[in-house]
């Protein structure tokens, strides 16, 4: 855990999947609440979290996913941004 009282996005995700540092597409889908096709579309368009090959499969580092989520949490207005699928 970080020094803050409120767990960071990274802390929340990594504590659930420890000791792993990579998540595969089904786990990213679950965390983000989106479909496989949405994740695949984001990957192809370069709009989602950064993916790379790990054990021959597309995988996302937990740190990259947390950074992407945190970057999408609020826009310039301070209001939560919606995900590409409208959530």
Backbone bond lengths (Angstrom), bond angles and torsions (degrees), N, CA, C in turn:
res aa  C-N    CA-C-N  psi(-1)  N-CA   C-N-CA  omega(-1)  CA-C   N-CA-C  phi
1 X - - - 1.448 - - 1.519 109.41 -
2 X 1.286 115.56 151.34 1.454 120.40 176.36 1.528 109.25 -78.44
3 X 1.313 115.11 177.50 1.455 120.29 -179.01 1.529 112.69 -74.17
4 X 1.312 117.95 -15.25 1.463 119.78 -177.95 1.526 110.94 -75.15
5 X 1.307 115.80 158.32 1.457 120.94 178.82 1.525 110.42 -73.48
6 X 1.328 116.39 -39.96 1.462 120.91 179.66 1.522 108.02 -87.49
7 X 1.335 117.58 125.60 1.464 118.84 -179.36 1.527 111.07 -62.31
8 X 1.316 115.42 142.17 1.458 120.21 176.23 1.526 109.00 -77.05
9 X 1.321 115.72 168.04 1.462 120.12 176.39 1.525 109.33 -58.51
10 X 1.324 116.63 -43.40 1.464 120.75 179.08 1.520 110.64 -59.29
11 X 1.324 117.23 -47.22 1.470 121.17 179.89 1.525 111.00 -58.41
12 X 1.316 115.85 -44.76 1.463 120.42 -177.36 1.516 111.54 -63.46
13 X 1.334 117.09 -43.41 1.457 120.04 -179.42 1.519 111.14 -73.44
14 X 1.333 117.23 -47.42 1.460 120.02 -174.67 1.522 112.26 -66.24
15 X 1.326 117.98 -32.70 1.464 119.08 179.43 1.523 111.03 -66.50
16 X 1.318 116.64 -31.29 1.463 120.55 179.76 1.526 111.76 -74.67
17 X 1.329 117.30 -34.32 1.466 121.22 -173.81 1.525 113.35 -110.22
18 X 1.318 118.77 8.49 1.464 121.91 -179.48 1.521 110.12 -56.92
19 X 1.302 118.85 144.89 1.466 129.01 5.52 1.534 113.59 -93.16
20 X 1.293 118.31 13.69 1.466 121.35 -176.46 1.533 111.86 -69.19
21 X 1.334 115.30 154.61 1.461 119.62 175.99 1.531 111.20 -116.51
22 X 1.340 117.64 -10.09 1.463 121.86 178.81 1.524 110.38 -116.40
23 X 1.325 115.60 148.38 1.464 121.96 173.61 1.516 107.66 -122.89
24 X 1.318 115.65 140.68 1.454 120.32 177.14 1.528 109.50 -90.28
25 X 1.321 116.67 168.40 1.462 122.19 -173.76 1.533 113.04 -50.84
26 X 1.347 120.77 -46.74 1.474 118.85 -179.34 1.533 113.54 -58.47
27 X 1.329 117.09 -35.40 1.460 120.25 179.20 1.531 110.74 -72.53
28 X 1.321 117.09 -38.81 1.464 120.62 176.64 1.530 109.50 -63.68
29 X 1.335 116.42 -41.13 1.466 121.02 177.24 1.523 110.55 -57.84
30 X 1.318 115.95 -45.54 1.473 120.88 -178.58 1.525 111.03 -63.65
31 X 1.313 116.97 -46.02 1.461 120.96 -178.14 1.528 111.15 -63.71
32 X 1.328 116.54 -42.23 1.461 120.76 -176.37 1.523 113.26 -87.04
33 X 1.333 116.97 -14.89 1.462 120.55 -179.85 1.523 112.68 68.66
34 X 1.341 115.64 37.51 1.462 120.90 179.92 1.527 109.74 -125.24
35 X 1.323 115.64 166.44 1.459 121.30 -178.65 1.528 111.64 -81.24
36 X 1.323 115.09 167.06 1.467 121.47 176.56 1.530 109.96 -60.08
37 X 1.333 115.99 -42.30 1.464 118.86 -178.18 1.530 111.21 -64.11
38 X 1.322 117.72 -35.10 1.465 120.45 177.39 1.521 110.34 -64.42
39 X 1.331 116.94 -47.19 1.474 120.33 178.59 1.521 109.85 -61.32
40 X 1.333 117.54 -44.82 1.462 120.89 179.54 1.522 111.49 -62.10
41 X 1.325 117.28 -41.90 1.468 120.79 177.84 1.528 110.76 -62.75
42 X 1.336 117.43 -44.25 1.452 121.07 177.70 1.519 110.81 -60.30
43 X 1.336 116.16 -43.84 1.469 120.24 -179.70 1.522 110.56 -60.34
44 X 1.328 116.82 -46.90 1.471 120.78 -178.78 1.526 111.65 -64.33
45 X 1.313 116.85 -38.48 1.464 121.56 -177.33 1.533 112.44 -84.94
46 X 1.326 117.58 -7.68 1.463 120.87 -177.68 1.513 113.18 68.90
47 X 1.347 116.89 26.91 1.464 121.15 -177.00 1.520 113.89 -101.31
48 X 1.292 118.19 -18.11 1.460 121.39 -177.37 1.511 111.43 -94.75
49 X 1.316 116.14 -166.50 1.468 119.31 175.80 1.522 109.69 -63.51
50 X 1.308 116.36 155.40 1.461 121.98 -177.70 1.533 110.36 -70.11
51 X 1.316 115.86 127.79 1.464 122.28 176.28 1.519 109.64 -112.41
52 X 1.319 115.51 152.80 1.463 122.82 173.21 1.514 107.32 -144.19
53 X 1.308 117.65 172.11 1.464 120.97 178.28 1.526 108.23 -83.81
54 X 1.319 116.15 132.44 1.463 122.62 175.93 1.516 106.11 -140.98
55 X 1.312 116.11 124.26 1.464 121.32 -175.65 1.527 110.45 53.94
56 X 1.346 116.39 34.48 1.454 121.96 176.48 1.524 115.55 78.26
57 X 1.320 116.91 5.49 1.475 121.05 -178.71 1.514 109.90 -125.97
58 X 1.349 117.63 153.87 1.462 118.94 175.40 1.528 109.67 -63.81
59 X 1.309 115.48 131.83 1.460 120.63 -179.46 1.521 108.87 -143.44
60 X 1.305 114.13 155.62 1.460 122.11 -179.05 1.533 107.68 -123.72
61 X 1.318 116.70 132.60 1.460 118.99 175.02 1.521 108.71 -68.56
62 X 1.316 116.57 141.08 1.464 121.18 179.26 1.529 110.08 -55.96
63 X 1.323 117.45 -41.76 1.467 120.67 179.90 1.528 111.08 -61.83
64 X 1.341 117.36 -40.32 1.467 120.47 178.93 1.528 111.13 -66.56
65 X 1.331 116.76 -41.46 1.463 120.51 178.77 1.528 110.72 -63.79
66 X 1.327 116.88 -46.21 1.475 120.83 180.00 1.519 110.85 -61.72
67 X 1.340 116.95 -42.27 1.461 121.07 178.88 1.528 110.20 -62.78
68 X 1.338 117.35 -42.00 1.462 121.19 179.62 1.534 110.79 -65.23
69 X 1.331 116.67 -44.07 1.468 120.70 178.33 1.528 110.00 -61.14
70 X 1.317 116.56 -48.19 1.467 120.30 -178.81 1.525 111.22 -61.74
71 X 1.316 117.28 -34.81 1.456 121.08 179.06 1.516 112.98 -71.66
72 X 1.326 117.52 -20.40 1.458 122.19 -178.86 1.516 112.19 -100.44
73 X 1.310 118.67 -7.06 1.454 121.78 -173.65 1.515 112.57 -61.57
74 X 1.324 116.52 -45.13 1.460 118.81 178.63 1.511 110.13 -135.25
75 X 1.297 114.97 144.94 1.455 121.41 175.58 1.514 109.40 -91.58
76 X 1.299 116.52 -169.36 1.457 120.57 -179.43 1.520 111.36 -63.63
77 X 1.330 116.66 -26.33 1.459 119.66 -179.79 1.524 112.02 -76.70
78 X 1.335 116.46 -12.84 1.458 120.28 -176.97 1.511 113.02 87.29
79 X 1.337 116.77 -5.81 1.465 120.30 177.49 1.519 109.32 -85.11
80 X 1.331 117.41 149.89 1.469 119.28 177.67 1.522 110.63 -60.14
81 X 1.313 115.22 138.37 1.459 120.36 175.42 1.509 109.22 -82.59
82 X 1.301 116.27 153.03 1.457 121.03 175.38 1.514 109.05 -91.06
83 X 1.327 115.35 146.99 1.439 120.68 175.47 1.519 107.94 -70.85
84 X 1.328 117.03 167.13 1.461 121.48 -176.81 1.528 112.05 -60.14
85 X 1.331 117.34 -26.48 1.459 119.66 -179.05 1.527 111.59 -90.02
86 X 1.321 117.40 10.65 1.462 122.08 176.49 1.506 115.33 91.42
87 X 1.313 118.34 -0.99 1.482 121.41 -179.30 1.506 110.98 -83.87
